[in-house]
Amino acid sequence: MQKWARWQDWVTLIAGAYAALSPIWTTTDRTATWTMVVLGVVTVVASLWALAMPEDRISEYGLMLLGVLFIISPWVMGFTNLTSMAVTAWIVGAVTLVAGFLAVPQVDGRMHHTRVAH
């Protein structure tokens, strides 16, 4: 797989950017804002890492972990009462988790098809 070509990582990058910027247009409080901004920025960075190093499996597992963190964040950080922000976290989390999961077979396939010249 070429660098900057995996669609799943572009999807997670857009989802992370959306999460980081969502407090601008979504009703929020301080805790929800910081949670979404931090998780969003970390997701963008992990996505850029995955795009720049497509053979690195760790970045995809990291994106799946970030997806789970987004999903549980409204309960853990206590902003389930902010429905629009909680729904944003759940959707971004689901998108990030699924996209990361879908990218793993591509990384594994690349690793198993590497030939060593003798």
C-alpha positions as CSV (number, residue, x, y, z in Angstrom):
1,M,0.0,0.0,0.0
2,Q,1.3,3.4,-0.9
3,K,1.6,6.2,1.5
4,W,-1.3,8.6,1.8
5,A,-3.6,6.2,-0.1
6,R,-5.6,4.2,2.5
7,W,-9.2,5.6,2.5
8,Q,-9.9,4.3,6.0
9,D,-7.2,6.6,7.4
10,W,-8.6,9.6,5.5
11,V,-12.0,8.8,7.0
12,T,-10.5,8.7,10.6
13,L,-8.6,12.0,9.9
14,I,-11.9,13.7,8.9
15,A,-13.7,12.2,11.8
16,G,-11.0,13.4,14.2
17,A,-11.0,16.9,12.8
18,Y,-14.8,17.0,13.0
19,A,-14.7,15.9,16.7
20,A,-12.0,18.5,17.5
21,L,-14.0,21.3,15.9
22,S,-17.5,20.1,17.0
23,P,-17.6,22.3,20.1
24,I,-17.8,25.3,17.8
25,W,-21.3,24.5,16.6
26,T,-22.5,22.0,19.3
27,T,-24.0,22.8,22.7
28,T,-21.3,21.8,25.2
29,D,-19.6,22.4,28.5
30,R,-15.9,22.6,29.5
31,T,-15.5,18.9,30.1
32,A,-17.1,17.8,26.8
33,T,-15.2,20.4,24.9
34,W,-11.8,19.4,26.2
35,T,-12.6,15.7,25.8
36,M,-13.7,16.1,22.1
37,V,-10.8,18.5,21.3
38,V,-8.1,16.2,22.8
39,L,-9.5,13.0,21.4
40,G,-10.1,14.7,18.0
41,V,-6.5,16.0,17.8
42,V,-5.0,12.7,18.9
43,T,-7.1,11.0,16.2
44,V,-5.9,13.4,13.5
45,V,-2.3,12.7,14.6
46,A,-2.8,9.0,14.6
47,S,-4.5,9.2,11.2
48,L,-1.6,11.1,9.8
49,W,0.8,8.6,11.2
50,A,-1.2,5.7,9.6
51,L,-1.2,7.6,6.3
52,A,2.5,8.3,6.4
53,M,3.5,4.8,7.5
54,P,0.9,2.4,5.9
55,E,2.9,-0.7,6.9
56,D,2.6,0.1,10.6
57,R,-0.1,-2.0,12.3
58,I,0.1,-0.2,15.6
59,S,-1.4,3.0,14.2
60,E,-4.5,1.1,13.1
61,Y,-4.9,-0.5,16.6
62,G,-4.4,3.0,18.0
63,L,-7.2,4.3,15.9
64,M,-9.5,1.5,17.0
65,L,-8.6,2.3,20.7
66,L,-9.5,6.0,20.0
67,G,-12.8,4.9,18.6
68,V,-13.6,3.0,21.8
69,L,-12.5,6.0,23.9
70,F,-14.8,8.3,21.9
71,I,-17.7,5.8,22.4
72,I,-17.2,5.6,26.2
73,S,-16.3,9.2,26.7
74,P,-19.8,10.6,27.3
75,W,-20.3,8.2,30.2
76,V,-16.8,8.4,31.6
77,M,-16.5,12.2,31.4
78,G,-20.2,12.7,32.4
79,F,-21.6,14.5,29.4
80,T,-24.4,12.2,28.4
81,N,-26.8,15.0,29.3
82,L,-25.5,17.0,26.4
83,T,-27.2,14.9,23.8
84,S,-25.8,16.4,20.7
85,M,-22.2,16.3,22.0
86,A,-22.7,12.7,23.2
87,V,-24.2,11.6,19.9
88,T,-21.2,13.3,18.1
89,A,-18.8,11.3,20.3
90,W,-20.6,8.0,19.6
91,I,-20.8,8.5,15.9
92,V,-17.2,9.7,15.6
93,G,-16.2,6.7,17.8
94,A,-18.1,4.2,15.7
95,V,-16.7,5.6,12.4
96,T,-13.1,5.6,13.8
97,L,-13.4,2.1,15.3
98,V,-14.9,0.6,12.1
99,A,-12.4,2.4,9.8
100,G,-9.5,1.2,11.9
101,F,-10.8,-2.3,12.0
102,L,-11.3,-2.3,8.2
103,A,-7.7,-1.1,7.6
104,V,-6.0,-3.9,9.6
105,P,-6.5,-6.6,7.0
106,Q,-4.8,-4.4,4.4
107,V,-1.8,-3.9,6.7
108,D,-1.7,-7.6,7.5
109,G,-2.0,-8.5,3.8
110,R,0.9,-6.2,3.0
111,M,3.1,-7.8,5.7
112,H,2.4,-11.3,4.6
113,H,3.0,-10.7,0.9
114,T,6.4,-9.2,1.4
115,R,9.1,-11.2,-0.5
116,V,12.7,-11.4,0.5
117,A,15.2,-11.6,-2.3
118,H,17.9,-14.3,-1.9
